[in-house]
Amino acid sequence: AFPDRIAQRRSGDAPRYLLSNGRGARLPGDDTLAGQRFLVALDLEDGQEALIRRAVVISEPDLRDVLGHRIKAEQSAAWSPRTKQVEARDRERLGALALTDRVWKSAPPGVLGAALLEGIRQIGLGDLPWTDAAIALRARTRWARTADAGLPDLSDDALMETLETWLGDAASGMTRLEHVSRIDLHGRLLSLFDWPQRERLDALAPPNFMTPLGTKARIDYSGDAPALHIRLQELFGVTRHPTIGDGLPLVLHLLSPAQRPVQVTTDLPGFWTSSYADVRKDMRARYPKHPWPEDPATATPTRRASRKPSPKT
């Protein structure tokens, strides 16, 4: 007669119950029914957590016999903010009550993956195990899109909207964020570009600068302008300021032999003819084993120290 008044005891020491209609209820601590798992609450006092004033005990077998037609099997997988993982459960429910609650061991991989994506939506993309390559690709694309908005959008908002497209199938069967480290996130993002778009990205925002020594130096796109951190001596002999795209000058962070910054410039030829003399004077004293030519614009680039210290005069 009271299918919505079935009460199931919650975990814990206090005699607190959940009703099949979803409401909370409680018994006085000294009530003789306080230890019973199932009750039928016949009389309740209104309140945020209703006080059970009158109840009778019902066993689970009787409950199943009388209300078996209302018991529904439920299998679900959902992200748990508490455990920070996907929890797959196999339950039998009577309204809001879980008569049985077991791990859903046979949950399909696609169901688990979809639940993980929902968790990522809740916590944001920042907690994903991004690799340096994936971070660099996103930064390059952000910059390139200032010149060509037709390139794929790899911003947080855009990636969140297209989560299933670039991450969905790869996350199949995964239940924790750390599992995503098995996925090549750089490759997944790069797959959003067709071949002409990849070529356009490389033209507008190349990943590296080829130094006069034939080595690749990574261009940093994380700031307000593309930057290159490079040892000053590797640019000896360069008479035109390095650029990318349609002639955009790189912000050069010129470094000492110890990889410490000595100058920031967007005009390398101007630096050779002006501030370099003061830098040379200071660097010769600090790093006498390295070459510091009077005319860097005609000198040979190097990464090595001289066999003999530079003369003081």
Contacts in CASP RR format, 6 or more apart in sequence:
PFRMAT RR
TARGET T0000
AUTHOR 0000-0000-0000
METHOD contacts of the structure
MODEL  1
AFPDRIAQRRSGDAPRYLLSNGRGARLPGDDTLAGQRFLVALDLEDGQEA
LIRRAVVISEPDLRDVLGHRIKAEQSAAWSPRTKQVEARDRERLGALALT
DRVWKSAPPGVLGAALLEGIRQIGLGDLPWTDAAIALRARTRWARTADAG
LPDLSDDALMETLETWLGDAASGMTRLEHVSRIDLHGRLLSLFDWPQRER
LDALAPPNFMTPLGTKARIDYSGDAPALHIRLQELFGVTRHPTIGDGLPL
VLHLLSPAQRPVQVTTDLPGFWTSSYADVRKDMRARYPKHPWPEDPATAT
PTRRASRKPSPKT
2 40 0 8 1.000
2 41 0 8 1.000
2 42 0 8 1.000
3 20 0 8 1.000
3 67 0 8 1.000
3 70 0 8 1.000
4 19 0 8 1.000
4 20 0 8 1.000
4 21 0 8 1.000
5 19 0 8 1.000
5 20 0 8 1.000
5 21 0 8 1.000
5 40 0 8 1.000
5 41 0 8 1.000
5 42 0 8 1.000
5 44 0 8 1.000
6 19 0 8 1.000
6 20 0 8 1.000
6 38 0 8 1.000
6 39 0 8 1.000
6 40 0 8 1.000
6 41 0 8 1.000
6 58 0 8 1.000
6 63 0 8 1.000
6 67 0 8 1.000
6 94 0 8 1.000
6 97 0 8 1.000
7 17 0 8 1.000
7 18 0 8 1.000
7 19 0 8 1.000
7 20 0 8 1.000
7 25 0 8 1.000
7 38 0 8 1.000
7 39 0 8 1.000
7 40 0 8 1.000
7 41 0 8 1.000
7 52 0 8 1.000
7 55 0 8 1.000
8 17 0 8 1.000
8 18 0 8 1.000
8 20 0 8 1.000
8 37 0 8 1.000
8 38 0 8 1.000
8 97 0 8 1.000
8 98 0 8 1.000
8 99 0 8 1.000
9 15 0 8 1.000
9 16 0 8 1.000
9 17 0 8 1.000
9 35 0 8 1.000
9 36 0 8 1.000
9 37 0 8 1.000
9 38 0 8 1.000
10 16 0 8 1.000
10 17 0 8 1.000
10 18 0 8 1.000
14 26 0 8 1.000
14 29 0 8 1.000
15 26 0 8 1.000
15 27 0 8 1.000
15 28 0 8 1.000
15 29 0 8 1.000
15 31 0 8 1.000
15 33 0 8 1.000
15 34 0 8 1.000
15 35 0 8 1.000
16 24 0 8 1.000
16 25 0 8 1.000
16 26 0 8 1.000
16 49 0 8 1.000
17 24 0 8 1.000
17 25 0 8 1.000
17 26 0 8 1.000
17 27 0 8 1.000
17 39 0 8 1.000
17 41 0 8 1.000
17 52 0 8 1.000
18 24 0 8 1.000
18 25 0 8 1.000
18 96 0 8 1.000
18 97 0 8 1.000
19 25 0 8 1.000
19 41 0 8 1.000
19 50 0 8 1.000
19 96 0 8 1.000
20 94 0 8 1.000
20 95 0 8 1.000
20 96 0 8 1.000
20 97 0 8 1.000
21 95 0 8 1.000
21 96 0 8 1.000
22 95 0 8 1.000
22 96 0 8 1.000
23 50 0 8 1.000
24 49 0 8 1.000
24 50 0 8 1.000
25 41 0 8 1.000
25 44 0 8 1.000
25 49 0 8 1.000
25 50 0 8 1.000
25 51 0 8 1.000
25 52 0 8 1.000
26 49 0 8 1.000
26 50 0 8 1.000
26 51 0 8 1.000
26 52 0 8 1.000
27 33 0 8 1.000
27 34 0 8 1.000
27 51 0 8 1.000
27 52 0 8 1.000
27 55 0 8 1.000
28 34 0 8 1.000
28 51 0 8 1.000
31 52 0 8 1.000
33 39 0 8 1.000
33 55 0 8 1.000
33 57 0 8 1.000
36 57 0 8 1.000
37 60 0 8 1.000
38 57 0 8 1.000
38 58 0 8 1.000
38 59 0 8 1.000
38 60 0 8 1.000
38 63 0 8 1.000
39 52 0 8 1.000
39 55 0 8 1.000
39 56 0 8 1.000
39 57 0 8 1.000
39 58 0 8 1.000
40 55 0 8 1.000
40 56 0 8 1.000
40 57 0 8 1.000
40 58 0 8 1.000
41 50 0 8 1.000
41 52 0 8 1.000
41 54 0 8 1.000
41 55 0 8 1.000
42 54 0 8 1.000
42 55 0 8 1.000
42 56 0 8 1.000
43 52 0 8 1.000
43 53 0 8 1.000
43 54 0 8 1.000
43 55 0 8 1.000
44 50 0 8 1.000
44 51 0 8 1.000
44 52 0 8 1.000
44 53 0 8 1.000
45 51 0 8 1.000
45 53 0 8 1.000
58 66 0 8 1.000
60 99 0 8 1.000
63 94 0 8 1.000
63 99 0 8 1.000
64 71 0 8 1.000
64 99 0 8 1.000
67 94 0 8 1.000
70 94 0 8 1.000
70 95 0 8 1.000
71 92 0 8 1.000
71 93 0 8 1.000
71 94 0 8 1.000
71 99 0 8 1.000
72 92 0 8 1.000
72 93 0 8 1.000
72 94 0 8 1.000
72 95 0 8 1.000
73 90 0 8 1.000
73 91 0 8 1.000
73 92 0 8 1.000
73 93 0 8 1.000
74 89 0 8 1.000
74 90 0 8 1.000
74 91 0 8 1.000
74 92 0 8 1.000
74 93 0 8 1.000
75 88 0 8 1.000
75 89 0 8 1.000
75 90 0 8 1.000
75 91 0 8 1.000
75 104 0 8 1.000
75 107 0 8 1.000
76 88 0 8 1.000
76 89 0 8 1.000
76 91 0 8 1.000
76 104 0 8 1.000
77 86 0 8 1.000
77 87 0 8 1.000
77 88 0 8 1.000
77 89 0 8 1.000
77 104 0 8 1.000
77 107 0 8 1.000
77 111 0 8 1.000
77 112 0 8 1.000
77 113 0 8 1.000
77 114 0 8 1.000
77 115 0 8 1.000
78 86 0 8 1.000
78 87 0 8 1.000
78 115 0 8 1.000
78 118 0 8 1.000
79 85 0 8 1.000
79 86 0 8 1.000
79 87 0 8 1.000
79 115 0 8 1.000
79 116 0 8 1.000
79 118 0 8 1.000
79 119 0 8 1.000
79 122 0 8 1.000
80 86 0 8 1.000
80 87 0 8 1.000
81 122 0 8 1.000
81 123 0 8 1.000
84 123 0 8 1.000
84 176 0 8 1.000
84 177 0 8 1.000
85 175 0 8 1.000
85 176 0 8 1.000
86 112 0 8 1.000
86 113 0 8 1.000
86 115 0 8 1.000
86 116 0 8 1.000
86 119 0 8 1.000
86 174 0 8 1.000
86 175 0 8 1.000
86 176 0 8 1.000
88 103 0 8 1.000
88 104 0 8 1.000
88 105 0 8 1.000
88 107 0 8 1.000
88 111 0 8 1.000
88 112 0 8 1.000
88 115 0 8 1.000
88 175 0 8 1.000
89 101 0 8 1.000
89 102 0 8 1.000
89 103 0 8 1.000
89 104 0 8 1.000
90 100 0 8 1.000
90 101 0 8 1.000
90 102 0 8 1.000
90 103 0 8 1.000
90 104 0 8 1.000
90 105 0 8 1.000
91 98 0 8 1.000
91 99 0 8 1.000
91 100 0 8 1.000
91 101 0 8 1.000
91 102 0 8 1.000
92 98 0 8 1.000
92 99 0 8 1.000
92 100 0 8 1.000
93 99 0 8 1.000
109 172 0 8 1.000
109 173 0 8 1.000
110 172 0 8 1.000
110 173 0 8 1.000
112 172 0 8 1.000
112 173 0 8 1.000
112 174 0 8 1.000
112 175 0 8 1.000
113 168 0 8 1.000
113 171 0 8 1.000
113 172 0 8 1.000
113 173 0 8 1.000
113 174 0 8 1.000
113 175 0 8 1.000
114 168 0 8 1.000
115 175 0 8 1.000
116 171 0 8 1.000
116 173 0 8 1.000
116 174 0 8 1.000
116 175 0 8 1.000
116 176 0 8 1.000
116 177 0 8 1.000
116 179 0 8 1.000
116 180 0 8 1.000
117 163 0 8 1.000
117 164 0 8 1.000
117 167 0 8 1.000
117 168 0 8 1.000
117 171 0 8 1.000
120 127 0 8 1.000
120 128 0 8 1.000
120 163 0 8 1.000
120 167 0 8 1.000
120 177 0 8 1.000
121 160 0 8 1.000
121 163 0 8 1.000
123 177 0 8 1.000
124 156 0 8 1.000
124 160 0 8 1.000
125 156 0 8 1.000
125 159 0 8 1.000
125 160 0 8 1.000
126 156 0 8 1.000
127 177 0 8 1.000
128 177 0 8 1.000
128 180 0 8 1.000
128 185 0 8 1.000
129 177 0 8 1.000
129 178 0 8 1.000
129 180 0 8 1.000
129 181 0 8 1.000
129 185 0 8 1.000
130 185 0 8 1.000
131 185 0 8 1.000
131 186 0 8 1.000
133 186 0 8 1.000
134 185 0 8 1.000
134 186 0 8 1.000
134 187 0 8 1.000
134 189 0 8 1.000
135 222 0 8 1.000
136 207 0 8 1.000
136 218 0 8 1.000
136 221 0 8 1.000
137 154 0 8 1.000
137 186 0 8 1.000
137 189 0 8 1.000
137 190 0 8 1.000
138 154 0 8 1.000
138 189 0 8 1.000
139 220 0 8 1.000
139 221 0 8 1.000
139 222 0 8 1.000
139 223 0 8 1.000
140 201 0 8 1.000
140 205 0 8 1.000
140 207 0 8 1.000
140 221 0 8 1.000
141 151 0 8 1.000
141 152 0 8 1.000
141 153 0 8 1.000
141 154 0 8 1.000
141 201 0 8 1.000
141 205 0 8 1.000
142 154 0 8 1.000
142 155 0 8 1.000
142 221 0 8 1.000
143 204 0 8 1.000
143 205 0 8 1.000
143 221 0 8 1.000
143 226 0 8 1.000
144 151 0 8 1.000
144 200 0 8 1.000
144 201 0 8 1.000
144 204 0 8 1.000
144 205 0 8 1.000
145 151 0 8 1.000
145 153 0 8 1.000
147 204 0 8 1.000
147 245 0 8 1.000
147 246 0 8 1.000
148 200 0 8 1.000
148 204 0 8 1.000
150 197 0 8 1.000
151 193 0 8 1.000
151 197 0 8 1.000
151 200 0 8 1.000
151 201 0 8 1.000
152 158 0 8 1.000
152 189 0 8 1.000
152 192 0 8 1.000
152 193 0 8 1.000
152 197 0 8 1.000
154 189 0 8 1.000
154 192 0 8 1.000
159 166 0 8 1.000
165 192 0 8 1.000
166 188 0 8 1.000
166 189 0 8 1.000
166 191 0 8 1.000
166 192 0 8 1.000
167 180 0 8 1.000
167 183 0 8 1.000
167 188 0 8 1.000
170 183 0 8 1.000
170 188 0 8 1.000
171 179 0 8 1.000
171 180 0 8 1.000
171 183 0 8 1.000
174 180 0 8 1.000
174 182 0 8 1.000
190 198 0 8 1.000
193 201 0 8 1.000
203 245 0 8 1.000
204 244 0 8 1.000
204 245 0 8 1.000
205 219 0 8 1.000
205 221 0 8 1.000
205 226 0 8 1.000
205 244 0 8 1.000
205 245 0 8 1.000
206 219 0 8 1.000
206 244 0 8 1.000
206 245 0 8 1.000
207 218 0 8 1.000
207 219 0 8 1.000
208 216 0 8 1.000
208 217 0 8 1.000
208 218 0 8 1.000
208 219 0 8 1.000
209 216 0 8 1.000
209 217 0 8 1.000
209 219 0 8 1.000
209 228 0 8 1.000
209 230 0 8 1.000
209 242 0 8 1.000
209 244 0 8 1.000
209 250 0 8 1.000
210 216 0 8 1.000
210 217 0 8 1.000
211 217 0 8 1.000
211 230 0 8 1.000
211 234 0 8 1.000
211 235 0 8 1.000
211 301 0 8 1.000
212 234 0 8 1.000
212 235 0 8 1.000
212 236 0 8 1.000
212 237 0 8 1.000
212 238 0 8 1.000
212 301 0 8 1.000
213 234 0 8 1.000
213 301 0 8 1.000
213 302 0 8 1.000
213 303 0 8 1.000
215 234 0 8 1.000
217 228 0 8 1.000
217 229 0 8 1.000
217 230 0 8 1.000
217 234 0 8 1.000
219 226 0 8 1.000
219 227 0 8 1.000
219 228 0 8 1.000
219 244 0 8 1.000
219 250 0 8 1.000
220 226 0 8 1.000
220 227 0 8 1.000
220 228 0 8 1.000
220 229 0 8 1.000
221 227 0 8 1.000
225 248 0 8 1.000
225 251 0 8 1.000
226 244 0 8 1.000
226 248 0 8 1.000
226 250 0 8 1.000
226 251 0 8 1.000
227 250 0 8 1.000
227 251 0 8 1.000
227 252 0 8 1.000
227 253 0 8 1.000
228 242 0 8 1.000
228 250 0 8 1.000
228 251 0 8 1.000
228 252 0 8 1.000
228 253 0 8 1.000
229 253 0 8 1.000
229 255 0 8 1.000
230 252 0 8 1.000
230 253 0 8 1.000
230 254 0 8 1.000
230 255 0 8 1.000
231 254 0 8 1.000
231 255 0 8 1.000
231 256 0 8 1.000
231 257 0 8 1.000
231 259 0 8 1.000
231 303 0 8 1.000
232 254 0 8 1.000
232 255 0 8 1.000
232 256 0 8 1.000
232 262 0 8 1.000
232 263 0 8 1.000
232 279 0 8 1.000
232 283 0 8 1.000
233 257 0 8 1.000
233 290 0 8 1.000
233 291 0 8 1.000
233 301 0 8 1.000
233 302 0 8 1.000
233 303 0 8 1.000
234 301 0 8 1.000
234 302 0 8 1.000
234 303 0 8 1.000
235 252 0 8 1.000
235 254 0 8 1.000
235 268 0 8 1.000
235 296 0 8 1.000
235 301 0 8 1.000
236 291 0 8 1.000
236 293 0 8 1.000
236 296 0 8 1.000
236 297 0 8 1.000
236 299 0 8 1.000
236 300 0 8 1.000
236 301 0 8 1.000
236 302 0 8 1.000
237 296 0 8 1.000
237 297 0 8 1.000
237 298 0 8 1.000
237 299 0 8 1.000
237 300 0 8 1.000
237 301 0 8 1.000
238 268 0 8 1.000
238 297 0 8 1.000
238 301 0 8 1.000
239 269 0 8 1.000
239 272 0 8 1.000
239 297 0 8 1.000
240 268 0 8 1.000
240 269 0 8 1.000
241 249 0 8 1.000
241 250 0 8 1.000
241 252 0 8 1.000
241 266 0 8 1.000
241 267 0 8 1.000
241 268 0 8 1.000
241 269 0 8 1.000
242 249 0 8 1.000
242 250 0 8 1.000
242 252 0 8 1.000
242 268 0 8 1.000
243 249 0 8 1.000
243 250 0 8 1.000
244 250 0 8 1.000
249 266 0 8 1.000
249 267 0 8 1.000
250 266 0 8 1.000
251 264 0 8 1.000
251 265 0 8 1.000
251 266 0 8 1.000
252 263 0 8 1.000
252 264 0 8 1.000
252 265 0 8 1.000
252 266 0 8 1.000
252 268 0 8 1.000
253 261 0 8 1.000
253 263 0 8 1.000
253 264 0 8 1.000
254 261 0 8 1.000
254 262 0 8 1.000
254 263 0 8 1.000
254 264 0 8 1.000
254 265 0 8 1.000
254 271 0 8 1.000
255 261 0 8 1.000
255 262 0 8 1.000
256 262 0 8 1.000
256 283 0 8 1.000
256 286 0 8 1.000
256 287 0 8 1.000
257 287 0 8 1.000
257 290 0 8 1.000
257 305 0 8 1.000
258 287 0 8 1.000
262 279 0 8 1.000
262 282 0 8 1.000
262 283 0 8 1.000
263 271 0 8 1.000
263 275 0 8 1.000
263 279 0 8 1.000
265 271 0 8 1.000
265 275 0 8 1.000
269 297 0 8 1.000
272 295 0 8 1.000
272 296 0 8 1.000
272 297 0 8 1.000
273 297 0 8 1.000
276 296 0 8 1.000
280 292 0 8 1.000
280 294 0 8 1.000
280 296 0 8 1.000
283 290 0 8 1.000
283 292 0 8 1.000
284 292 0 8 1.000
284 310 0 8 1.000
284 312 0 8 1.000
287 305 0 8 1.000
288 309 0 8 1.000
288 310 0 8 1.000
289 305 0 8 1.000
289 306 0 8 1.000
289 309 0 8 1.000
289 310 0 8 1.000
290 305 0 8 1.000
290 306 0 8 1.000
290 310 0 8 1.000
291 299 0 8 1.000
291 302 0 8 1.000
291 305 0 8 1.000
291 306 0 8 1.000
291 310 0 8 1.000
292 310 0 8 1.000
293 299 0 8 1.000
END
